Amino acid sequence: MSLISMGDLAQGLGLRIRNAEVKAQFTRLTEELVSGVTADPAARVRGDFRPLGAIDRSLTLLDAYDLATSETKSTAQVMQAALGVVSDTAKEIGSSLINGSSGQHGNMIAAAGQEAEEQFRQVVAALNTRFAGRSLFAGEATDSPALASADTILSALGTTVSGLTSVTDIETAIDDWFNTPGGFDTVAYQGSTASVGPVRLSETETVRIDITALDPAVRDVLKSLATGALLADETVLSGNPVLRSLLAESAGEGLLTARSSITELQALLGVRQEKIETIETENGANRTMLVLAREGVLGVDPYETVTEMDAVEAQIETLYKVTARLARLSFTNYMP
């Protein structure tokens, strides 16, 4: 039988190659232990990436849905806060106007009117709220404020009622200005008559947040609040305390009545907020299932990985020992 021997150089090269292979294997196992997934997906799926691709596509879609859900959720919260300002103002100023009218004192009515004017500006500012660079109550015209400035609106109303001498005439003029074309919808409302479209938050669900400053409930609050604000001008109704008292009382009652409609609007928005929360929860559950499915395809067993690492580590130690022994070999040690 013939012997085939390897030279020292070839033997050393072979050991170095094997050492590099074992070290690369140990590095791979370390990465898999840390990441929890295989370092060779192609081998794991045997070249068929279709199931893994479907999972990754669904996860990518969920990322987009999560972003849309988060933004829509925040938008609804900001709108709910703005409607809260409108509702609270209607209650507060409604009561102030009614109380101010009770004694028919000119100073009290004027003071209530000044308070109404100040709060009218606050309500206009609330309805012009912007979030994430978009106007929230302007419909599709998200780049425009929902309403003109409070001064513009009050100035237009002042011109409309100028010279009128009866409560009925003033109320009719204001009502016409707010509810017929050419008044509120042209001078005051700066948004779009088309509401924003629905936002897709999952593959099966959409949510529409389409409340605008044109909504009748919002318009009624603005109308009654603006009526009260006109009383800040003591020349309205020629300074007649009785007529001014009647107008203040009517505006206050209008605010308290309109507030109930705002409450209904808040409730409607609240229902949509609940839907957003539900969709968010469902998306979270879907994400968990997809992540588990992906781990099922690519995941590694930590116990098995550690066992393999121990075996590879033993191989490395053996290689070091063999290399060290070969390095100590000398022909002179075996000479007789």
PyMOL commands that set and color helices and strands:
alter all, ss='L'
color gray80, all
select helices_A, chain A and resi 8-35+41-45+50-102+106-127+150-161+167-179+184-188+216-230+236-239+241-298+302-328+331-334
alter helices_A, ss='H'
color red, helices_A
select strands_A, chain A and resi 130-131+134-135+199-200+206-207
alter strands_A, ss='S'
color yellow, strands_A
deselect
rebuild
show_as cartoon
